[in-house]
Amino acid sequence: MNFKRIQWIFVIAFAIFDIVLASYFLIGTHFTAMVKQQSQQQLILKEMHNDEISFAELSTKQPMGYYISANRANSQLTNAAAKLDDQTVRLSNGTLISELDVPFKVSVLNPERQLNDYIKNSRHVLYGSHYVYNKALSSSSTIVYTQMMEGRPVLGSEGQLRFKIGRNHKVYAYTQTYLNNIQVLRPRSVTISQQEAVTWLYKHNYIPNNSKIHCAKLGYTKTLLTKDQAVYVPTWYVEIKTKNSDDVQRLRVNAFNSTLMRDTPQEIDTTQLNQ
């Protein structure tokens, strides 16, 4: 074996050794960062318990999400409203408002049992098969159904059916908004976890002491307005109830950048989201 060949063997061996050491260093650094982050999260959760904030176990899983565009189908509802029976219908700013001729009773605990059948009839509700019952957004006076975007509910006033509940737990009216041309604008990206969303709210003083996290659900909220459409982002919807009163706080956290969602969407040129 000549000397030059031995030199090359040593060079290759040292190169492999350096790569292995670098890999261990990078893995170790990443592991240390993860442990540190988890320790910080556990500390925050402990502080929340000390402040008498109660909550169920919060997931650390980071779901995937998208930027999604959709159009509010105002004219589509207007043109199809004449097909509806047994109700008086009017439209206002793209919202269909219906008053039923004969109110009907629904279950107090499971109102979706009757309403699921009701919305399947196209003479009762337009595009009813496009909506799914949402317990988290519903209350004793309003039962909410939402359209879905990539398996997640639309949060906010658009893309929703809202059934009004009156005396004897009877449905007497509903409102409807409808979204069409739902399209993914960018490849999916990782979002913050349920636990990160809740602890972010706590760190920024949005969760008062002596309260309860009633729910923390992931859905889509309108965040940007363009010339022809709206843009939606994955959003953590967090409902907080104060234990000593009936006050309920409903907050939304952008699941991409950990910011509180604005009430008024920002206007933007949608072409930059297609890049």
N, C-alpha and C positions, 0 to 999 in steps of 0.2 A: 504494500500500500504506500503510495508516494505521499510526500509531505503536504502538497497542495490539497490532496483529497482529504487528508486529516483535518486541515484547516477549515475546509468547507463543512465537514461534519460538526466541528465545534461551533462554527457560526450558526448553522441551522439549529443545533441543540440549544444554544443560548437564546436564539430568537423564539423558539417554542417555549422555553422557560420564561422569557419576558412576557409572552402572550398569556401564559397561564397565570403568572403573578398579577398582570393587569386585570385579567378577568376576575380573579378572586377579590382584587381591590374594588372594582366597580360593583360587583355583587354585594360585597360587604358594605360599601357606602350606601347602596340602595336599600339594603336590609336595615341598616342603622337609621336611615331617614324614615323608613316605614315604621319602625319600632318607636322612634321619637314622635312621629305624628300620631300613632295610636295611643301613646302615653298621654299626649296633650288632649286628645279627644276624651280619654277616660277621666282625666282631671276635670275637664269641663262638665262632663256628665255628673261627676260627683258634686261639683259646685251647684249644679241645677237641683240635685236632690236636697242639698243643704238649704237651698232657697225655697224648698217645698214646691218644686215644680215636678209634677208627676207625668209619666209617659210610659207607653209600652216599649218593648225592646225595639230599638231603631236599627235598621239594616245598614251595613257598611258596604253593601254591593253597589257598584257604580254602573247604572244602566247605560245603554247607548241611546243617543237621540239624534235628531236631524233639524236642519232649517227646512221649514215647509211653507209653501205658498198656497193660498186659496182665495177664491172669489166669493163674495157674498151674493147669492143668487136671488136678488130682489125681484127681477122681472120674471124669473122662473116660478116663484111663489105666486106672483100676481096673475100670471097666465093660467096656472093650474087651480087657483082657488075656487073657480066655478064648479069643479068636480065634487066638492065637499057637500055632504048631506047632513041634515038634522042639526044645523048650527048656523049662527049668524056670524059672518066673517067680514072683517075690514083689514086694510093694510095701512101701516103708518111707518114711514122711514125704513122700509124693507122688512118690518116685523109683521107677521100675520097674527091677528088678534081674533080669537074665536070665543063665542059664548054659546054653550050647548043648549039646545031646545029642551032636553030632558037630562038633568044632572044624574049621575050614577054613582053608587057607593063603591068604595074600595077598602081593602083591608087596612087597618090601622098599622099593623106591624109589617105587612108585606104588600104594599099597594101595587107593586109591579106585577103581581099575579093577574089582576084584572087589566091593568094598563098595557101589559105586553100584548095581550090579545086585541085590545082596542086599537093600538097604533098599527097593527098589521093590516087593518082594513083601510084601503086607499080612499074610501069614501068618508072616512073619519079623520085621517091624518095623512098629509102628503109626505111621501118618501119615509114613512115610518120605520121601514126596515133598516134605515141608515142611522138609527139612534139606539143607544143602549142606556138602561137605567143606571143612574149614578147616585148611590146612597149617600156618599160623602157630601154632595152638594144639595141634597134634599133636606126638607124640614117638615114639620107637622102641617104647615100651610101651603107648601109648594113641593111638588114632586118633579125632579129634574131628570131629563134624558139628554144625553149628549152625543154628538157625532164623534167618530173616532179618527185619529190620525196616527198611522203606523202603530196601531194597537193601544194608543193612549187617548183619554178623553180630552175634548176641547174644554178649556176653562175660560169662563167669561160669558158674556151675553150672546155671542154669536155661535151658531151651530148647535143650538139647544132647543128642546121642547120643555116648557115649564107649565105643568098642570096646577091649577089653583084649586085648593081644597077648602070647602066651606063647612057649614054645619052638618052634623051627622056623618062627617068624613066623606062628603060627596064631592066629586069633580064637577065643577060648574063652568069652567073656562080653561083655555090654554093660550100660550103665545108660542110662536115658532120663528126661528131664524135658521137659514139653511146655507151651507157652504158647498160649492162645487169646484171643479178643476183643482183638486188637491194634488200637489206635486212636491216631491222631494227636490230641494235645491242643491244640497251638498251631500257628500258621503257622510255616513253616520260618524259621530264622535262620542267620546266618553263624557258622562255628566257627573256631577257631584252626587254623593250618596244621600240617602234619607237622613242619616245621622249628621252628615256634614251640613245639610240644609238647616236642620233644627239647631245645631250648636252655633252656626253662623248667626242665626237670629238672636240667640241668647247673648253671644259676644257683643252684638251691636245693640243690646238693650231693647229688643222688640218683644221679649217674653217677660211679663211681670212675675214677681214672686207670688207664691201661693196660687198657682194656676195649673191647668192641665192641658197637655197636648192632646187634643181630641182626635186629630187625624193628620197625616202627612202623606199626600198622594201626588204622584207624578202625572202630569198631563201637558197640554200645549196651550200657550197663551199668545195672543197677538202682541207683537212687540214693535213691528215696523210697518209703515204704510207706504205703498208705492202708487204709481199712477193708476194701475189697473187692478191691483190685488193687495192682499195683506200677507205679512210674513209672521210665522208662528215659531216659537222656540220651546223646548222642553222646560217645564216649570214645576217646582215643588209647591203645591198648595198646602198650606199649614193652617189648621184651625185651632185656636187657643181659647179656652174657656177659663174665666176667673172663678175660683172656687167659692168665694163669698158673695157672688152676685150672678146675674144672668148675662153679664157682658160676654160677647163673643168677638174675638178678633180674627179676621181672615187675611192672611198674608201670602204673597207669592214671591218665590225666590227663583231667579233665572238659574237654571241647572247647568248652564255652560260657564257663566262667569261669576256666580255667587253675588248677585246684586238684587236689591229689592226691585220688583217690577214696577214700572211706571203706569199710572192710570191712563195717561194719554200716549198712545204709540208714537214713536218718532217716525218722521218721513225720511225716506231713503230711496236711492236708485237701486232697483233690484238686480241690475246687471252685475254689481260687485259680488253678489251672493252666488252667482252661477259660475264664478271663476274657481 
